[in-house]
Amino acid sequence: MIKDKHIAVCVSGGIAAYKAAGLVSLLKKAGAEVRVCMTENACRFIAPLTFETLSKNPVITDTFSRETPYEVSHVALGKWADLAVVAPATANILAKAACGLADDYLSTFLLAAKCPVLFAPAMNSAMLHHPATQANLKTLEERGNIMIFGGAGLLACGDVGDGRMAEPEEIFAAIEAYFSEKRDFSGKKVLVTAGATRERIDDVRYLTNRSTGKMGYAVAAAAARRGAEVTLVSGITGLPAPKGVNRITAESAEDMFQEVTRRFDEMDLVVKAAAVADYTPASPMVGKMKKGGDFALELVRTKDILAELGARKERQVLVGFAAESAELERYARDKLRRKNLDLIAANDISRQDIGFASDENCLHLYFADGRSVQIEKCEKEQAAERLLDYAAELLEQKGRQS
Ligand SMILES: Cc1cc2nc3c(=O)[nH]c(=O)nc-3n(C[C@H](O)[C@H](O)[C@H](O)COP(=O)(O)O)c2cc1C
């Protein structure tokens, strides 16, 4: 799996820098192409010559070096690498990467890199547990970077605790795992909608529905793991944003219409799993409505997002969801046709054990070409993976046609 892969090993200035030599050696033995860059401080711990000899490539430490004067080295390395591995990752380099600083070669390369980055943090426990480092780690993870930590043990400073760098063999295994994962959405732009919308009655009350967003969040997370650039347009939910996903919050059906339609043209795949209100109060009140006698709430239709996308669709694959309590197939197929979808995933909401707020789902898939498939009851994460397998097929078919 690692053979012929382009791996940039980035060494920063921690005591574990010597272990990075073992990692480079393992990668070379597995047939990878390795290029090493080091911070100035890393060179105080281990000589570039060690890495040059092991990687059989020059080591880069200086942004302004003119060894290859025709190329901008940090940008070229950023395009060349399939994966960047920062080992050891000092508290300092984690902070710089989280903030987007670019004041030396290594940090400038990380900002220019198009590939995912695997960080192997290594530092004293107090530095690791400092709220600033924890916040930086969280930021980097949320951006889709991969973290690999060593267990607790005796540290170079004499303390016992967390902060050891993972062993070269463990980092190598994480790199192998990364390359063996499915990356079939690499280079694709995917938009997913999830959750319920809220339609304002007044400033404190609203109309909503039972959707929790779990299914859509699972689809967004799976697409990101499989290499897609994912935008998640989400109603208000209590769910954390999945790793590596750009989440945009849209409260009402109108907000969701605007956020989705403005991004549609640049997308390859759109999965509309949100439960968007069909009706909204005709004249929401400003302030809080005072209690009085009975009253009738006048509702008007919201804009139909799926129908709009279906009408505009050119090269995109468009996947809709349908929640039905009766005649599932008939209603789902009808929606598929009317809205010009490529695929519809129908939920039987008369079942108590799946669907809304549940961790499991069973999906009936109906395709524009007449096919149908059932995804048997399983965790929503698994259902999301299966749904994406079918979406990937549709994307490939469209690619062949165009
Ligand atoms: C002997 C010694 C060991 C160090 N080990 C670590 C370490 O393991 N992790 C860390 O984050 N910083 C460590 N430091 C501090 C870093 O070298 C320092 O923060 C430096 O500015 C990091 O620079 P760089 O991230 O540009 O390589 C150590 C410093 C010394 C003197």
Ligand as a Chemical Component Dictionary entry (heavy atoms), coordinates in Angstrom:
data_LIG
# 
_chem_comp.id                   LIG 
_chem_comp.type                 NON-POLYMER 
_chem_comp.pdbx_formal_charge   0 
_chem_comp.three_letter_code    LIG 
# 
loop_
_chem_comp_atom.comp_id 
_chem_comp_atom.atom_id 
_chem_comp_atom.alt_atom_id 
_chem_comp_atom.type_symbol 
_chem_comp_atom.charge 
_chem_comp_atom.model_Cartn_x 
_chem_comp_atom.model_Cartn_y 
_chem_comp_atom.model_Cartn_z 
_chem_comp_atom.pdbx_ordinal 
LIG C1  C1  C 0 16.358 19.262 25.266 1  
LIG C2  C2  C 0 15.071 19.812 24.747 2  
LIG C3  C3  C 0 14.044 18.977 24.461 3  
LIG C4  C4  C 0 12.821 19.477 23.976 4  
LIG N1  N1  N 0 11.819 18.620 23.698 5  
LIG C5  C5  C 0 10.636 19.091 23.270 6  
LIG C6  C6  C 0 9.588  18.205 22.974 7  
LIG O1  O1  O 0 9.697  16.985 23.076 8  
LIG N2  N2  N 0 8.414  18.739 22.529 9  
LIG C7  C7  C 0 8.240  20.069 22.381 10 
LIG O2  O2  O 0 7.146  20.484 22.001 11 
LIG N3  N3  N 0 9.231  20.928 22.620 12 
LIG C8  C8  C 0 10.429 20.483 23.069 13 
LIG N4  N4  N 0 11.455 21.358 23.334 14 
LIG C9  C9  C 0 11.213 22.785 23.106 15 
LIG C10 C10 C 0 11.295 23.115 21.626 16 
LIG O3  O3  O 0 12.560 22.749 21.102 17 
LIG C11 C11 C 0 11.025 24.597 21.403 18 
LIG O4  O4  O 0 9.692  24.893 21.745 19 
LIG C12 C12 C 0 11.309 25.033 19.995 20 
LIG O5  O5  O 0 10.995 26.403 19.858 21 
LIG C13 C13 C 0 10.554 24.226 18.956 22 
LIG O6  O6  O 0 10.864 24.680 17.654 23 
LIG P1  P1  P 0 10.244 24.056 16.327 24 
LIG O7  O7  O 0 8.839  23.702 16.628 25 
LIG O8  O8  O 0 10.382 25.143 15.336 26 
LIG O9  O9  O 0 11.095 22.897 15.981 27 
LIG C14 C14 C 0 12.667 20.867 23.800 28 
LIG C15 C15 C 0 13.752 21.715 24.063 29 
LIG C16 C16 C 0 14.931 21.210 24.542 30 
LIG C17 C17 C 0 16.051 22.150 24.828 31 
# 
loop_
_chem_comp_bond.comp_id 
_chem_comp_bond.atom_id_1 
_chem_comp_bond.atom_id_2 
_chem_comp_bond.value_order 
_chem_comp_bond.pdbx_ordinal 
LIG C1  C2  SING 1  
LIG C2  C3  SING 2  
LIG C2  C16 DOUB 3  
LIG C3  C4  DOUB 4  
LIG C4  N1  SING 5  
LIG C4  C14 SING 6  
LIG N1  C5  DOUB 7  
LIG C5  C6  SING 8  
LIG C5  C8  SING 9  
LIG C6  O1  DOUB 10 
LIG C6  N2  SING 11 
LIG N2  C7  SING 12 
LIG C7  O2  DOUB 13 
LIG C7  N3  SING 14 
LIG N3  C8  DOUB 15 
LIG C8  N4  SING 16 
LIG N4  C9  SING 17 
LIG N4  C14 SING 18 
LIG C9  C10 SING 19 
LIG C10 O3  SING 20 
LIG C10 C11 SING 21 
LIG C11 O4  SING 22 
LIG C11 C12 SING 23 
LIG C12 O5  SING 24 
LIG C12 C13 SING 25 
LIG C13 O6  SING 26 
LIG O6  P1  SING 27 
LIG P1  O7  DOUB 28 
LIG P1  O8  SING 29 
LIG P1  O9  SING 30 
LIG C14 C15 DOUB 31 
LIG C15 C16 SING 32 
LIG C16 C17 SING 33 
# 
